[in-house]
Amino acid sequence: MKVAIVHDYLNQAGGAERVVAVLHRMFPDAPIFVTLFDPAAVGAPLADADVRVSWMQRLPGWRQHFKKYLPLYPVAVRSFDLRGYDLVLSSSSAWAKGVSVPRGAVHVCYCYTPMRWAWSLDGYLARSELGPFARLASRALAGPLRWWDVHTARRVDRFVAISTEVARRIRTSYGRDCDIVFPPVDVDRFQPEDRAGDYYLVVSRLNAYKRIDLAVEACTRRGLSLVIVGDGPARPSLERIAGPTVRFAGRLSDREVADLFAHCRAFILPGTEDFGLTPLEANAAGRPVVAFASGGALDTVRDGETGVFFRAPDATALAQALDAVSAREWDPRALRAHAESFAEPVFAARLRAVIDEAVRRRRGLTKPGESGLFHA
């Protein structure tokens, strides 16, 4: 069974890129087709991968202006030559699922979300740094992109969503049922500590929609120590509202971040995420979570068991949740056990089962024990 992996683009080190690295470990001989690839940004996890780029890699200034090339991505993914592959595994939040799959091949899409430019444009523009012309162009393209997104969704044999929230969006946008396989957490990066420090922790890109301002405001009001790891366009505005107990640490190494997780009083997730790995990383380090009760947090946080929810998107509600999480004792081993239920082997086994069933259905093999991809 010859396998190809297709991803939107590899130009940063984020949650989706970590998933691609796991897919590479699951299928080490499978080439990874991407529109754009920045090896320095992605780092070691894909250092030995066979990454194949589109013609967009030759466009001028793509590292800085890749969002401005938005109309070109559908054409670029259609240019991949996948003849001879039996299974195409797309890893997609936008373009990858639009790849042209050879006749007879099975296409399984691991979907982070339906395309935001097509389905959530107002929200996307509200949190973007695009100028007036780019905003007008985005609105003009929204209709054609929505048509393209629905049209290409029909070619996918099986959708796999990263969360309950994304499964809902897939049903709404594409009219398709789907499986849910939660993304993998690298629990081995973290080691629980019995004693916590006196600070709260945020680890995030500093974009306005992440609502880091709620954590800054809540901790400033209460005089609570807060460490913020990460950088982004919202940092200047956050620094303006931050009091003396808030420290901006910028970008740190994985080892430094793991150490901060292990010694924080609690981790704060103040915004809505499609899934969100960081609450589970906090649990892997033996620390509880304070999270806004929406999006992927509803799948990853057990209120009162692995953390505390706040249900209104304001600093007052968050501050009350910080009081609640600090008022009780948390068992680092129990928190770690919860995170381990999202570990890479669990993800790999569940995704393999979904892929195997999709292959068996395509082959007309529906009885248990009949040969599919992994039982041949």
C-alpha positions as CSV (number, residue, x, y, z in Angstrom):
1,M,0.0,0.0,0.0
2,K,1.6,3.2,-1.2
3,V,0.8,6.2,1.0
4,A,1.1,10.0,0.3
5,I,0.7,12.7,2.9
6,V,-0.5,16.1,1.8
7,H,-0.4,19.2,4.1
8,D,-1.4,22.9,3.5
9,Y,2.1,24.4,4.1
10,L,5.0,23.9,6.5
11,N,6.2,27.3,7.4
12,Q,5.9,27.4,11.2
13,A,6.2,25.1,14.2
14,G,2.7,24.8,15.6
15,G,0.1,22.1,16.5
16,A,-0.7,21.1,13.0
17,E,3.0,20.7,12.2
18,R,3.4,18.5,15.2
19,V,0.7,16.3,13.8
20,V,2.4,16.1,10.5
21,A,5.6,14.9,12.3
22,V,3.5,12.1,13.9
23,L,2.0,11.1,10.5
24,H,5.6,11.0,9.2
25,R,6.5,8.6,12.1
26,M,3.4,6.5,11.3
27,F,4.3,6.4,7.6
28,P,8.0,7.0,7.3
29,D,8.2,6.1,3.6
30,A,5.4,8.4,2.6
31,P,6.4,11.6,0.9
32,I,4.9,14.8,2.3
33,F,3.4,17.1,-0.4
34,V,3.1,20.8,0.6
35,T,2.6,24.1,-1.2
36,L,5.4,25.8,0.8
37,F,8.2,24.5,3.1
38,D,10.5,26.4,5.5
39,P,12.8,23.7,7.0
40,A,14.3,26.2,9.5
41,A,10.9,27.1,10.9
42,V,9.7,23.5,11.2
43,G,12.8,22.1,12.7
44,A,14.1,18.6,13.5
45,P,10.9,16.5,13.6
46,L,10.8,16.5,9.7
47,A,14.5,16.6,9.1
48,D,14.6,13.2,7.5
49,A,11.2,13.5,5.7
50,D,10.8,13.4,1.9
51,V,9.1,16.8,1.6
52,R,7.9,17.7,-1.9
53,V,7.0,21.3,-2.6
54,S,4.8,23.0,-5.2
55,W,5.8,25.7,-7.7
56,M,4.8,28.3,-5.1
57,Q,8.1,27.7,-3.4
58,R,9.6,29.8,-6.2
59,L,7.4,32.8,-5.6
60,P,9.1,36.0,-4.4
61,G,8.9,36.8,-0.6
62,W,6.6,33.9,0.2
63,R,7.9,33.7,3.8
64,Q,6.6,37.2,4.6
65,H,3.7,37.3,2.1
66,F,2.3,33.7,2.0
67,K,-1.2,34.9,3.0
68,K,-1.3,37.4,0.1
69,Y,-1.0,34.4,-2.3
70,L,-4.3,33.0,-1.2
71,P,-5.9,32.6,-4.6
72,L,-3.0,30.4,-5.8
73,Y,-3.2,27.6,-3.2
74,P,-6.1,25.7,-4.8
75,V,-4.1,25.6,-8.1
76,A,-0.9,24.6,-6.4
77,V,-2.4,21.6,-4.5
78,R,-4.0,20.4,-7.8
79,S,-0.6,20.3,-9.4
80,F,0.7,17.5,-7.2
81,D,1.2,14.3,-9.1
82,L,-0.1,11.5,-6.9
83,R,-0.4,8.8,-9.6
84,G,0.5,5.4,-8.2
85,Y,-0.6,6.1,-4.6
86,D,-3.2,3.9,-3.0
87,L,-3.9,6.1,0.1
88,V,-3.8,9.9,0.3
89,L,-3.8,11.2,3.8
90,S,-4.5,15.0,3.8
91,S,-3.8,17.1,6.8
92,S,-5.9,20.1,6.2
93,S,-7.3,23.4,7.5
94,A,-7.7,24.8,4.0
95,W,-6.1,23.5,0.8
96,A,-4.7,20.1,1.2
97,K,-8.0,18.2,1.0
98,G,-8.4,19.7,-2.5
99,V,-5.7,17.5,-3.9
100,S,-6.4,15.5,-7.0
101,V,-6.5,11.9,-6.0
102,P,-5.9,9.1,-8.5
103,R,-8.9,6.8,-9.4
104,G,-9.2,4.0,-7.0
105,A,-7.2,5.6,-4.3
106,V,-8.6,6.2,-0.8
107,H,-8.6,9.8,0.5
108,V,-8.8,10.3,4.2
109,C,-8.7,13.9,5.4
110,Y,-7.6,14.8,8.9
111,C,-9.3,18.1,9.3
112,Y,-8.3,20.9,11.7
113,T,-11.2,23.0,10.6
114,P,-13.1,23.9,7.4
115,M,-11.5,26.8,5.6
116,R,-11.7,29.9,7.8
117,W,-11.6,32.3,4.8
118,A,-14.7,30.7,3.4
119,W,-16.8,30.0,6.5
120,S,-15.6,32.3,9.3
121,L,-14.4,35.3,7.3
122,D,-15.7,38.1,9.7
123,G,-14.0,36.4,12.6
124,Y,-10.8,35.8,10.6
125,L,-10.7,39.5,9.5
126,A,-11.4,40.8,13.0
127,R,-8.2,39.0,14.3
128,S,-6.0,39.5,11.3
129,E,-3.4,42.2,10.5
130,L,-4.6,42.6,6.8
131,G,-4.9,46.0,5.3
132,P,-8.0,47.5,3.7
133,F,-7.2,46.3,0.1
134,A,-6.5,42.8,1.4
135,R,-9.8,42.8,3.4
136,L,-11.8,43.8,0.3
137,A,-10.1,41.1,-1.8
138,S,-10.8,38.5,0.9
139,R,-14.5,39.3,0.9
140,A,-14.6,39.1,-2.9
141,L,-12.9,35.7,-2.8
142,A,-15.1,34.3,0.0
143,G,-17.9,33.1,-2.3
144,P,-15.7,31.3,-4.8
145,L,-13.6,29.7,-2.0
146,R,-16.7,28.4,-0.3
147,W,-17.8,26.8,-3.6
148,W,-14.3,25.3,-4.0
149,D,-14.3,24.1,-0.4
150,V,-17.7,22.3,-0.7
151,H,-16.8,20.9,-4.2
152,T,-13.5,19.4,-3.1
153,A,-15.0,18.0,0.1
154,R,-17.1,15.7,-2.0
155,R,-13.9,13.9,-3.2
156,V,-12.9,13.0,0.4
157,D,-13.8,9.4,1.3
158,R,-13.5,9.9,5.0
159,F,-13.3,13.0,7.2
160,V,-11.6,12.8,10.6
161,A,-12.1,15.9,12.9
162,I,-9.7,17.0,15.6
163,S,-12.5,17.8,18.1
164,T,-16.2,17.8,18.7
165,E,-16.4,21.4,17.7
166,V,-14.7,20.8,14.3
167,A,-16.9,17.8,13.7
168,R,-19.9,20.1,14.1
169,R,-18.4,22.6,11.6
170,I,-17.8,19.8,9.1
171,R,-21.4,18.7,9.3
172,T,-22.6,22.3,8.9
173,S,-20.2,23.3,6.1
174,Y,-20.0,20.1,4.1
175,G,-23.0,18.1,5.2
176,R,-20.7,15.2,6.1
177,D,-20.5,12.9,9.1
178,C,-17.0,12.3,10.4
179,D,-14.9,10.5,12.9
180,I,-13.2,12.3,15.8
181,V,-9.5,11.5,16.6
182,F,-8.0,13.9,19.0
183,P,-4.5,15.2,18.1
184,P,-1.5,13.6,19.9
185,V,0.2,15.1,22.9
186,D,3.9,14.6,23.4
187,V,3.6,13.7,27.0
188,D,7.3,12.6,27.2
189,R,8.3,16.2,27.0
190,F,6.9,16.9,30.5
191,Q,7.7,15.6,33.9
192,P,5.3,16.3,36.8
193,E,6.7,18.0,40.0
194,D,5.1,17.7,43.4
195,R,5.5,21.3,44.3
196,A,4.1,24.1,42.3
197,G,5.5,27.7,42.0
198,D,3.6,30.9,42.6
199,Y,2.9,32.0,39.0
200,Y,0.2,31.3,36.5
201,L,1.2,30.5,32.9
202,V,0.1,31.3,29.3
203,V,1.8,29.7,26.3
204,S,0.4,31.1,23.1
205,R,0.9,33.1,20.0
206,L,0.0,36.6,20.9
207,N,-2.9,37.3,18.6
208,A,-5.9,39.3,19.7
209,Y,-8.4,36.4,19.2
210,K,-6.5,34.3,21.7
211,R,-7.9,36.6,24.4
212,I,-4.6,36.8,26.4
213,D,-5.9,40.2,27.5
214,L,-8.3,38.5,29.9
215,A,-5.5,36.7,31.6
216,V,-3.4,39.9,31.8
217,E,-6.3,41.9,33.2
218,A,-7.4,39.3,35.7
219,C,-3.8,38.8,37.1
220,T,-3.1,42.5,37.1
221,R,-6.3,43.2,39.1
222,R,-5.5,40.5,41.7
223,G,-1.7,41.2,41.8
224,L,-1.1,37.6,40.7
225,S,2.1,36.5,39.0
226,L,1.7,35.6,35.4
227,V,4.3,34.4,32.9
228,I,3.4,34.7,29.2
229,V,5.4,32.6,26.7
230,G,5.2,33.5,23.1
231,D,5.1,36.4,20.8
232,G,2.9,38.0,18.2
233,P,1.2,41.2,17.0
234,A,-0.8,41.7,20.1
235,R,2.2,41.9,22.4
236,P,2.5,45.8,22.5
237,S,-1.2,46.2,23.4
238,L,-0.9,43.5,26.1
239,E,2.2,45.1,27.6
240,R,0.3,48.4,27.8
241,I,-2.4,46.9,30.1
242,A,-0.1,44.6,32.1
243,G,0.8,45.4,35.7
244,P,4.1,44.7,37.4
245,T,3.2,41.1,38.2
246,V,3.0,40.1,34.5
247,R,6.2,39.0,32.7
248,F,6.5,38.5,29.0
249,A,9.1,35.8,28.4
250,G,8.9,35.8,24.6
251,R,9.8,32.6,22.6
252,L,11.6,29.9,24.6
253,S,13.0,26.5,23.9
254,D,10.9,23.4,24.4
255,R,12.9,22.5,27.5
256,E,12.4,25.9,29.1
257,V,8.6,25.8,28.3
258,A,8.4,22.3,29.9
259,D,10.0,23.6,33.0
260,L,7.6,26.5,33.3
261,F,4.7,24.1,32.8
262,A,5.9,21.8,35.6
263,H,6.3,24.6,38.2
264,C,3.3,26.8,37.4
265,R,0.4,27.1,39.8
266,A,-2.0,26.6,36.9
267,F,-2.1,27.0,33.1
268,I,-4.6,29.5,31.6
269,L,-6.4,29.0,28.3
270,P,-8.5,32.2,28.0
271,G,-9.6,31.9,24.3
272,T,-11.5,29.5,22.1
273,E,-9.3,26.9,20.3
274,D,-10.3,24.3,17.6
275,F,-8.7,21.8,19.9
276,G,-5.7,23.2,21.9
277,L,-2.8,21.0,22.9
278,T,-1.5,23.3,25.7
279,P,-4.1,22.3,28.4
280,L,-3.1,18.7,27.9
281,E,0.6,19.6,28.0
282,A,-0.1,21.3,31.4
283,N,-1.8,18.1,32.6
284,A,1.2,16.1,31.3
285,A,3.4,18.3,33.6
286,G,1.0,17.6,36.5
287,R,-0.6,21.0,36.6
288,P,-4.3,22.0,36.4
289,V,-5.9,24.2,33.8
290,V,-8.2,27.3,33.9
291,A,-10.0,27.4,30.5
292,F,-12.8,29.2,28.8
293,A,-15.6,26.7,28.4
294,S,-15.8,26.5,24.6
295,G,-14.2,24.9,21.6
296,G,-11.7,22.2,22.0
297,A,-11.4,22.8,25.8
298,L,-14.7,21.0,26.2
299,D,-13.0,17.8,24.9
300,T,-9.7,18.2,26.8
301,V,-10.6,19.7,30.2
302,R,-12.8,17.9,32.8
303,D,-14.3,20.6,35.0
304,G,-13.3,20.0,38.6
305,E,-11.1,17.0,37.7
306,T,-8.3,18.3,35.5
307,G,-9.0,22.0,35.8
308,V,-11.7,24.7,36.1
309,F,-13.9,26.3,33.5
310,F,-15.0,30.0,33.4
311,R,-18.1,30.5,31.3
312,A,-18.2,34.2,30.6
313,P,-15.5,35.8,28.3
314,D,-14.4,38.5,30.8
315,A,-11.7,39.1,33.3
316,T,-14.0,38.9,36.3
317,A,-15.1,35.3,35.5
318,L,-11.5,34.3,34.8
319,A,-10.3,35.8,38.2
320,Q,-13.0,33.8,40.0
321,A,-11.8,30.6,38.2
322,L,-8.3,31.4,39.3
323,D,-9.5,31.6,42.9
324,A,-11.3,28.2,42.5
325,V,-8.2,26.4,41.0
326,S,-6.0,27.7,43.8
327,A,-8.4,26.7,46.5
328,R,-8.0,23.0,46.1
329,E,-5.2,20.4,45.9
330,W,-4.5,18.7,42.6
331,D,-2.9,15.3,42.2
332,P,-0.1,15.6,39.6
333,R,-0.3,11.8,38.9
334,A,-4.0,11.9,38.1
335,L,-3.5,14.9,35.8
336,R,-0.7,13.2,34.0
337,A,-2.8,10.1,33.5
338,H,-5.5,12.2,31.8
339,A,-2.9,13.6,29.4
340,E,-1.6,10.1,28.6
341,S,-5.0,9.2,27.2
342,F,-4.2,11.7,24.4
343,A,-0.6,10.4,23.8
344,E,0.8,9.6,20.4
345,P,0.3,5.8,20.6
346,V,-3.4,6.4,21.3
347,F,-3.7,8.8,18.4
348,A,-1.9,6.5,16.0
349,A,-4.0,3.5,16.9
350,R,-7.3,5.4,16.5
351,L,-6.3,7.0,13.2
352,R,-5.0,3.7,11.8
353,A,-8.4,2.1,12.7
354,V,-10.3,4.8,10.8
355,I,-8.0,4.6,7.8
356,D,-8.2,0.8,7.8
357,E,-12.0,0.9,7.8
358,A,-12.0,3.4,5.0
359,V,-9.8,1.2,2.9
360,R,-11.9,-1.9,3.6
361,R,-15.1,0.0,2.6
362,R,-13.5,1.1,-0.7
363,R,-12.5,-2.5,-1.4
364,G,-15.9,-3.8,-0.5
365,L,-14.6,-5.6,2.6
366,T,-17.0,-5.0,5.4
367,K,-16.7,-8.1,7.6
368,P,-14.4,-8.1,10.6
369,G,-11.1,-9.9,9.8
370,E,-11.0,-9.1,6.1
371,S,-7.8,-7.6,4.9
372,G,-7.5,-3.8,4.8
373,L,-4.5,-1.5,5.0
374,F,-3.0,-2.7,8.3
375,H,-4.2,-6.3,8.3
376,A,-3.0,-7.5,4.9
